[in-house]
Amino acid sequence: MFGRRVLLVGLVLALVVALLPPLKAARAAGGGMNAAFHRTWARTDRPVAEGRVSRTWMWGPGPFTNVLFEEYDEGSMGGFRVVQYFDKTRMEITDTEADPVNPWYVTNGLLAKELITGQLQLGHNRFWQGPPALVNVAGDPNDPNGPTYATFNALMGHQPLPVGWTIIQTVDRAGNVGANQSLAGYGVTAAVFVPETNHTVASVFWGFMQSEGSIYQDGGFRNGRLFENPFYATGYPLTEAYWTTVLVGGVPKLVLVQVFERRVLTYTPDNPPGWQVEAGNVGQHYYAWRYSQLGMTPQTWTALGGPYAEIRPEELPYIDAIFLTLWQLQIGLDPLLFLLDHPDPSNPQWRADVEGRLIFMQDAVRTLRDVVPPPRLSAGHSQVLGALNYFDRAAQELRQYLATGDSTLVRAAFFDLLQGLAALDDLGLLATRGSAQAVFSDELRSARRDA
């Protein structure tokens, strides 16, 4: 029983007829966020969204696309992985069978690297070689004079500045590198040498990558490092940092630009504090390159055909949030059930594992509750919410158990979790994930051939 892992595919098949707004915490023009994506977004961007801090977005206000399925050899969906695009980057789930509590369950694509090299990654070791992107790295997208990713392609092999040197290098759209001594007045230096790519990180960017501030983690706001590893969000530098002039809202601005594997960071001395260093709109840039310049077709749930083909565009945000959250909830509960069936409260690691999974379960349930169903789905969705009550009660019992050590509470929580799963099962919403993967593989590959 404890090894049972089921996917709530039937829920999607039963409920693919409704327009639902995106999650309350992050309204967006695109799709709804599943629990794992929402948790990743919330760490750095929920404080920005709620006005607790004034600083650059690391993802954006919310996704600007629905969930998409992109070809990737190691993707668990029959050679596809789940992605969603934000202004600043793309979130990915390559292995949907993995533990959603693992911090590497959601990854952040090497989008800037693909844009600057033109190498579209289709697997761990498979690439399609296209042209470097003729997309501006910073500023207005229609700026005719700003440097593009293709501009920086020729700069990848330039030698690094010695650590400590003041950065006065300039670059124009054609890739011409110059020097402007007046730029020394900004005091930006080459701060850290990165041997993996043979480039140095500019001091303003290195300071940002190591900065602390308000983050949302483990169910609450606290002060902490924005990035547990300074290269987690950015990847390694692919170029040196260069000063250039770009149009921002039609107004020329002097900016310092550096391309990393995952992000482009910019420094605009004229900006207010908190916004001098910003993450570029790499997610927007990559989406334009892949789906406009390269002519690929975005594949949403409707690409699966069958009942999925009846999903209307305005209904996709609901599917985006509900489907994958239920998947993640189920997978995350198996280890929690095992921990509760083998209690070891004197072991700090056991308590930490229970606490981590408890927080994830509550996040997933909150995500499901935050989706408001349309009238014709309200009855079915109410039944789903009724099943979630078991998980709410289990969470309360677990909290009390961790505080009091009352062993009757851990057993009560264990059985409430089982009842919650059984309640969903009784609705006829469950199907094996293996069958779902077969559907994904066959239908998506067919859609790709037809595109």
C-alpha positions as CSV (number, residue, x, y, z in Angstrom):
1,M,0.0,0.0,0.0
2,F,2.8,2.4,0.9
3,G,4.4,2.0,-2.4
4,R,1.3,2.9,-4.3
5,R,1.9,5.8,-6.7
6,V,-1.0,6.9,-8.7
7,L,-1.6,9.8,-11.1
8,L,-4.9,11.7,-11.1
9,V,-5.2,11.5,-14.8
10,G,-8.9,10.8,-14.5
11,L,-9.4,14.1,-12.8
12,V,-8.2,16.0,-15.9
13,L,-10.3,13.8,-18.2
14,A,-13.4,14.5,-16.0
15,L,-12.8,18.2,-15.5
16,V,-11.4,19.5,-18.8
17,V,-14.3,21.8,-19.4
18,A,-13.8,24.9,-17.3
19,L,-12.3,28.3,-17.3
20,L,-10.4,29.0,-14.1
21,P,-8.3,31.9,-13.0
22,P,-4.6,31.4,-12.2
23,L,-3.5,30.9,-8.6
24,K,-4.2,33.8,-6.2
25,A,-0.6,34.3,-5.1
26,A,0.6,35.2,-8.6
27,R,-1.8,36.5,-11.2
28,A,-0.4,36.2,-14.7
29,A,-1.5,36.4,-18.3
30,G,-0.4,32.9,-18.9
31,G,-1.1,29.6,-17.1
32,G,-1.7,28.5,-13.6
33,M,1.2,27.2,-11.5
34,N,1.4,23.7,-10.0
35,A,2.6,23.3,-6.5
36,A,6.2,22.6,-7.3
37,F,6.5,25.6,-9.6
38,H,4.7,27.8,-7.2
39,R,7.1,26.9,-4.3
40,T,10.1,27.6,-6.5
41,W,8.7,30.9,-7.6
42,A,7.6,32.0,-4.1
43,R,11.0,31.7,-2.5
44,T,12.4,34.9,-4.2
45,D,9.4,36.5,-5.9
46,R,6.5,36.2,-3.5
47,P,8.1,38.9,-1.3
48,V,8.4,41.1,-4.4
49,A,4.8,40.4,-5.5
50,E,3.5,41.3,-2.0
51,G,5.5,44.5,-1.8
52,R,7.7,43.4,1.1
53,V,10.8,44.2,-0.8
54,S,11.8,46.3,-3.8
55,R,14.1,44.3,-6.0
56,T,14.3,42.6,-9.4
57,W,12.1,39.7,-10.1
58,M,14.0,36.4,-10.5
59,W,11.2,34.7,-12.3
60,G,8.5,37.3,-13.0
61,P,5.0,38.2,-11.6
62,G,3.8,34.8,-12.9
63,P,4.1,32.5,-16.0
64,F,3.3,34.0,-19.3
65,T,2.6,30.7,-20.9
66,N,0.6,27.6,-20.1
67,V,2.4,24.4,-19.2
68,L,4.1,23.1,-22.3
69,F,5.6,19.8,-23.3
70,E,9.0,20.0,-24.9
71,E,11.0,17.2,-26.5
72,Y,13.8,16.0,-24.2
73,D,15.3,12.5,-24.5
74,E,15.5,11.9,-20.7
75,G,12.0,13.4,-20.1
76,S,9.9,10.9,-18.1
77,M,6.8,11.7,-20.2
78,G,7.9,9.4,-23.0
79,G,10.8,11.7,-24.1
80,F,9.1,15.0,-23.2
81,R,9.4,17.2,-20.1
82,V,7.1,19.7,-18.5
83,V,8.1,23.3,-18.8
84,Q,6.6,26.7,-18.2
85,Y,7.9,30.1,-19.2
86,F,8.4,33.2,-17.0
87,D,9.7,36.6,-18.0
88,K,13.2,35.8,-16.7
89,T,13.6,32.1,-17.4
90,R,11.9,28.7,-17.8
91,M,10.9,26.2,-15.1
92,E,11.3,22.5,-16.0
93,I,10.4,19.1,-14.6
94,T,12.4,16.5,-16.5
95,D,11.5,13.6,-14.2
96,T,7.9,13.7,-13.1
97,E,8.5,10.5,-11.2
98,A,11.1,12.1,-8.9
99,D,10.5,13.3,-5.4
100,P,8.8,16.7,-5.6
101,V,10.3,17.6,-2.2
102,N,13.8,17.4,-3.6
103,P,15.2,20.9,-4.2
104,W,16.4,19.8,-7.7
105,Y,12.9,18.5,-8.8
106,V,12.3,21.8,-10.5
107,T,15.2,23.0,-12.7
108,N,16.1,26.3,-14.4
109,G,17.0,25.9,-18.0
110,L,20.3,26.9,-19.6
111,L,18.4,29.2,-21.8
112,A,21.0,32.0,-22.2
113,K,23.6,29.4,-23.2
114,E,21.3,28.0,-25.9
115,L,20.5,31.6,-27.1
116,I,24.2,32.6,-27.3
117,T,25.4,29.4,-29.0
118,G,22.3,28.5,-31.1
119,Q,22.5,25.0,-29.7
120,L,18.9,23.9,-28.9
121,Q,19.2,21.1,-26.2
122,L,17.0,18.1,-26.8
123,G,18.5,15.7,-24.3
124,H,21.4,15.5,-21.9
125,N,23.7,14.7,-24.8
126,R,21.7,15.7,-27.9
127,F,21.6,19.2,-29.5
128,W,20.2,20.7,-32.6
129,Q,22.5,23.4,-34.0
130,G,20.7,26.6,-35.0
131,P,21.8,30.2,-35.4
132,P,22.6,32.3,-32.3
133,A,19.6,34.3,-31.4
134,L,19.1,37.7,-33.1
135,V,17.3,38.8,-30.0
136,N,18.4,41.8,-27.9
137,V,19.9,40.8,-24.6
138,A,18.6,43.9,-22.8
139,G,16.3,46.8,-23.2
140,D,13.5,47.2,-25.7
141,P,13.1,44.3,-28.0
142,N,12.8,46.6,-31.0
143,D,16.0,48.6,-30.3
144,P,17.9,48.5,-33.6
145,N,21.3,49.3,-32.0
146,G,21.4,47.2,-28.9
147,P,23.6,44.0,-28.7
148,T,22.0,40.7,-29.3
149,Y,22.8,37.2,-28.1
150,A,24.5,36.7,-31.5
151,T,26.7,39.7,-30.7
152,F,27.9,38.0,-27.5
153,N,28.6,34.7,-29.3
154,A,31.9,36.0,-30.7
155,L,32.9,37.3,-27.2
156,M,32.7,33.9,-25.5
157,G,36.4,33.2,-26.3
158,H,37.8,36.5,-25.1
159,Q,40.3,36.3,-22.3
160,P,39.1,37.1,-18.8
161,L,40.0,40.4,-17.1
162,P,42.4,40.0,-14.2
163,V,40.7,40.0,-10.9
164,G,40.6,43.5,-9.4
165,W,40.8,45.3,-12.7
166,T,38.2,48.0,-13.3
167,I,35.7,47.2,-16.0
168,I,35.7,49.9,-18.8
169,Q,35.1,47.5,-21.7
170,T,32.3,48.4,-24.2
171,V,30.6,46.6,-26.9
172,D,28.2,47.6,-29.7
173,R,25.7,45.5,-31.7
174,A,28.3,44.6,-34.3
175,G,30.5,43.1,-31.6
176,N,33.1,45.7,-31.7
177,V,34.9,45.9,-28.3
178,G,36.3,49.2,-27.1
179,A,37.3,50.9,-23.9
180,N,35.9,54.1,-22.2
181,Q,38.1,55.4,-19.4
182,S,35.2,57.5,-18.0
183,L,33.4,54.3,-17.0
184,A,36.0,53.7,-14.3
185,G,34.1,56.2,-12.3
186,Y,31.4,53.6,-11.6
187,G,34.0,51.5,-9.7
188,V,32.9,48.1,-11.1
189,T,35.7,45.6,-11.0
190,A,36.3,42.0,-12.1
191,A,35.6,40.3,-8.8
192,V,35.8,36.5,-9.1
193,F,37.5,34.2,-11.7
194,V,35.5,31.1,-12.7
195,P,37.8,28.5,-14.1
196,E,35.0,26.3,-15.5
197,T,34.3,28.9,-18.2
198,N,37.5,31.0,-18.0
199,H,35.6,34.3,-17.2
200,T,35.4,36.7,-14.3
201,V,32.2,37.9,-12.7
202,A,31.7,41.6,-12.3
203,S,31.7,42.9,-8.7
204,V,28.1,44.3,-8.9
205,F,26.8,40.9,-10.1
206,W,28.8,38.9,-7.6
207,G,27.5,41.0,-4.8
208,F,23.9,40.4,-6.0
209,M,24.5,36.6,-6.4
210,Q,25.5,36.5,-2.7
211,S,23.0,38.9,-1.4
212,E,20.5,38.3,1.4
213,G,16.9,39.6,1.7
214,S,13.3,38.6,2.4
215,I,12.5,35.1,1.1
216,Y,9.5,32.8,1.5
217,Q,10.5,29.4,2.7
218,D,9.0,26.6,4.8
219,G,5.6,28.3,5.0
220,G,6.7,31.8,6.0
221,F,8.8,34.9,5.3
222,R,12.3,35.2,6.7
223,N,15.6,36.8,5.9
224,G,18.0,34.6,4.0
225,R,20.3,34.2,1.0
226,L,18.5,34.7,-2.3
227,F,20.4,31.8,-3.8
228,E,21.7,29.0,-1.7
229,N,24.5,28.6,-4.3
230,P,25.5,31.8,-6.0
231,F,25.5,30.0,-9.4
232,Y,22.2,28.2,-8.9
233,A,20.1,30.9,-10.6
234,T,22.7,32.2,-13.1
235,G,25.0,29.3,-14.0
236,Y,28.6,30.1,-14.9
237,P,29.6,33.2,-16.8
238,L,29.9,32.7,-20.6
239,T,31.3,36.2,-21.3
240,E,33.0,39.0,-19.6
241,A,30.9,42.0,-18.5
242,Y,30.6,44.8,-21.1
243,W,29.2,48.3,-21.0
244,T,26.7,49.2,-23.7
245,T,23.8,51.5,-24.5
246,V,20.3,50.2,-25.0
247,L,16.9,51.7,-25.3
248,V,14.6,51.3,-22.2
249,G,11.2,52.6,-22.9
250,G,12.6,54.4,-25.9
251,V,15.2,56.2,-23.7
252,P,18.9,55.4,-24.1
253,K,20.4,53.9,-21.0
254,L,24.0,53.0,-20.1
255,V,24.0,49.4,-18.8
256,L,26.6,46.8,-17.9
257,V,25.7,43.4,-19.4
258,Q,27.1,39.9,-18.6
259,V,25.8,36.7,-20.1
260,F,25.7,33.6,-17.9
261,E,24.5,30.1,-18.7
262,R,21.0,30.5,-17.3
263,R,20.6,34.3,-17.1
264,V,21.7,37.7,-18.3
265,L,22.4,40.1,-15.5
266,T,22.4,43.9,-16.1
267,Y,23.6,46.8,-14.0
268,T,22.0,50.2,-14.6
269,P,23.6,52.8,-12.4
270,D,20.7,55.2,-12.9
271,N,18.1,52.8,-11.5
272,P,16.9,53.0,-7.9
273,P,18.4,50.7,-5.2
274,G,17.1,47.2,-5.5
275,W,16.7,47.6,-9.3
276,Q,20.3,48.5,-10.3
277,V,21.1,44.8,-10.8
278,E,18.3,43.1,-12.7
279,A,17.8,39.7,-14.3
280,G,17.1,40.1,-18.0
281,N,14.0,38.8,-19.7
282,V,15.7,35.6,-20.9
283,G,12.5,33.6,-20.7
284,Q,10.8,36.0,-23.1
285,H,13.8,36.1,-25.4
286,Y,14.2,32.3,-25.5
287,Y,10.5,31.8,-26.2
288,A,10.6,34.3,-29.1
289,W,13.7,32.5,-30.5
290,R,12.4,28.9,-30.2
291,Y,8.8,29.5,-31.2
292,S,9.1,32.4,-33.6
293,Q,12.5,32.5,-35.1
294,L,13.0,28.7,-35.2
295,G,9.3,28.2,-36.0
296,M,8.5,25.5,-33.5
297,T,5.0,24.9,-32.2
298,P,4.2,25.1,-28.5
299,Q,2.5,22.0,-27.3
300,T,-0.1,22.3,-24.5
301,W,-2.4,19.7,-23.0
302,T,-4.5,19.9,-26.1
303,A,-1.7,18.3,-28.1
304,L,-2.6,15.0,-26.3
305,G,-5.7,14.6,-28.4
306,G,-8.7,12.6,-27.3
307,P,-10.6,14.2,-24.4
308,Y,-7.7,16.7,-24.0
309,A,-8.4,18.1,-27.5
310,E,-11.7,19.5,-26.1
311,I,-9.8,21.8,-23.6
312,R,-10.4,25.4,-24.5
313,P,-7.5,27.9,-24.3
314,E,-9.1,29.7,-21.4
315,E,-9.4,26.5,-19.5
316,L,-5.7,25.6,-19.6
317,P,-4.7,27.5,-16.5
318,Y,-6.9,25.2,-14.4
319,I,-5.4,22.1,-15.9
320,D,-1.9,23.5,-15.5
321,A,-2.4,23.9,-11.7
322,I,-4.6,21.0,-10.8
323,F,-3.2,18.1,-12.9
324,L,0.5,18.3,-11.9
325,T,-0.2,19.3,-8.3
326,L,-2.3,16.2,-7.8
327,W,0.5,14.2,-9.3
328,Q,3.1,15.8,-7.0
329,L,0.9,15.4,-3.9
330,Q,0.5,11.7,-4.5
331,I,4.3,11.1,-5.0
332,G,5.2,13.2,-2.0
333,L,2.8,11.3,0.3
334,D,4.3,7.9,-0.2
335,P,7.5,8.7,1.8
336,L,5.5,10.5,4.4
337,L,3.3,7.5,5.0
338,F,6.4,5.4,5.4
339,L,7.8,7.8,7.9
340,L,4.6,7.8,9.9
341,D,4.4,4.0,9.9
342,H,8.0,3.9,11.3
343,P,8.0,6.8,13.8
344,D,11.4,7.8,15.3
345,P,10.7,11.1,17.1
346,S,14.0,11.1,18.9
347,N,15.8,11.2,15.5
348,P,16.3,14.8,14.3
349,Q,16.5,13.7,10.7
350,W,13.2,11.8,11.0
351,R,11.6,15.0,12.4
352,A,13.1,17.1,9.7
353,D,11.9,14.8,6.9
354,V,8.4,14.7,8.4
355,E,8.4,18.5,8.7
356,G,9.6,19.0,5.1
357,R,7.0,16.7,3.7
358,L,4.3,18.1,5.8
359,I,5.0,21.6,4.5
360,F,5.0,20.3,0.9
361,M,1.6,18.6,1.5
362,Q,0.2,21.8,2.9
363,D,1.5,23.8,-0.1
364,A,0.0,21.3,-2.5
365,V,-3.4,21.4,-0.8
366,R,-3.3,25.2,-0.7
367,T,-2.6,25.3,-4.4
368,L,-5.6,23.1,-5.1
369,R,-7.8,25.2,-2.8
370,D,-6.7,28.4,-4.5
371,V,-8.1,27.3,-7.9
372,V,-11.7,28.5,-8.2
373,P,-13.9,26.2,-10.4
374,P,-16.4,27.5,-13.0
375,P,-20.1,26.7,-12.4
376,R,-20.3,23.5,-14.4
377,L,-17.4,22.0,-12.5
378,S,-18.2,23.3,-9.1
379,A,-19.9,20.1,-7.9
380,G,-17.0,17.8,-9.0
381,H,-14.4,20.2,-7.6
382,S,-16.3,20.4,-4.3
383,Q,-15.8,16.6,-4.0
384,V,-12.1,17.0,-4.6
385,L,-12.0,19.7,-1.9
386,G,-13.8,17.4,0.4
387,A,-11.1,14.8,0.0
388,L,-8.5,17.5,0.8
389,N,-10.1,17.9,4.3
390,Y,-8.5,14.7,5.3
391,F,-5.1,16.1,4.4
392,D,-5.9,19.3,6.4
393,R,-6.8,17.2,9.4
394,A,-3.7,15.0,9.1
395,A,-1.6,18.2,9.0
396,Q,-3.1,19.4,12.3
397,E,-2.6,16.1,13.9
398,L,1.1,15.9,12.8
399,R,1.7,19.4,14.1
400,Q,0.3,18.4,17.5
401,Y,2.3,15.2,17.5
402,L,5.6,17.0,16.8
403,A,4.8,19.4,19.7
404,T,3.5,16.8,22.2
405,G,4.9,13.4,21.2
406,D,1.4,11.9,21.6
407,S,1.7,8.6,19.7
408,T,-2.1,8.4,19.1
409,L,-1.8,11.5,16.9
410,V,0.8,10.1,14.5
411,R,-1.5,7.0,13.9
412,A,-4.5,9.3,13.4
413,A,-2.5,11.3,10.9
414,F,-1.4,8.2,9.1
415,F,-5.0,6.9,8.7
416,D,-6.3,10.4,7.7
417,L,-3.8,10.5,4.8
418,L,-5.0,7.0,3.7
419,Q,-8.6,8.2,3.9
420,G,-7.8,11.2,1.8
421,L,-6.3,9.0,-0.9
422,A,-9.2,6.6,-0.7
423,A,-11.6,9.5,-1.0
424,L,-10.0,10.6,-4.2
425,D,-9.9,7.0,-5.3
426,D,-13.6,6.6,-4.7
427,L,-14.3,9.5,-7.0
428,G,-12.9,7.4,-9.8
429,L,-10.2,9.9,-10.5
430,L,-7.1,7.7,-10.2
431,A,-5.2,5.9,-13.0
432,T,-1.7,4.4,-13.1
433,R,1.0,6.7,-14.1
434,G,2.3,4.1,-16.5
435,S,-0.8,4.4,-18.7
436,A,-0.6,8.1,-18.6
437,Q,3.0,8.1,-19.8
438,A,2.0,5.9,-22.7
439,V,-0.6,8.5,-23.7
440,F,1.9,11.3,-23.4
441,S,4.4,9.5,-25.5
442,D,2.1,8.4,-28.3
443,E,0.0,11.6,-28.6
444,L,2.8,14.1,-28.2
445,R,5.0,12.4,-30.8
446,S,2.0,12.2,-33.2
447,A,1.4,15.9,-32.6
448,R,5.0,16.7,-33.3
449,R,4.9,14.8,-36.6
450,D,1.8,16.6,-37.6
451,A,3.1,20.1,-36.7
